[in-house]
Amino acid sequence: MGNCNNKIKIEQSIDTVWETIKDFHDMSWASKIITSVAKVGSKNGHEPGAKRILNDSFHETLIKIDCDNYTFSYSIDDGPGPVSNSVIEKYVGVVKLSEYGSGTLVEWNSVFTSENDNEVTEFCTPIYTACLQSLKKHLNHSK
């Protein structure tokens, strides 16, 4: 079983960070990395079962959202290359916030089963890193 583990500290309150990222259909905070988000189906971005397609390539489903504990999980159902459903199974990503000093620690982790775990990790980690850096930049500019 493979995994990706990413985190960043943001000097904003946990409520501010959560308000920015909790809508599964809104990734405007990462607009330089995620250039399009297509909502699929009728569920809104706060309901388990909500679906989206990122950058016309990544098909994802919101599995669980827990606003009281500042966390959500999602699956990648299909995507390009190493996250294609023909080579990967059970890809679950989890985004979790926790208070950290005067700011917020954002952890974005995933687990999956693949024919080549290293290839998936090498593919996904830079995307998550860029998204987290974009989130931090977005929130720092909105102070």
Secondary structure as UniProt FT lines:
FT   STRAND          2..10
FT   HELIX           14..21
FT   TURN            24..25
FT   HELIX           28..30
FT   TURN            31..33
FT   STRAND          37..40
FT   TURN            45..46
FT   TURN            48..49
FT   STRAND          51..54
FT   TURN            55..57
FT   STRAND          58..66
FT   HELIX           67..69
FT   STRAND          71..78
FT   HELIX           81..83
FT   TURN            85..87
FT   STRAND          88..100
FT   TURN            101..102
FT   STRAND          103..114
FT   HELIX           117..141
//
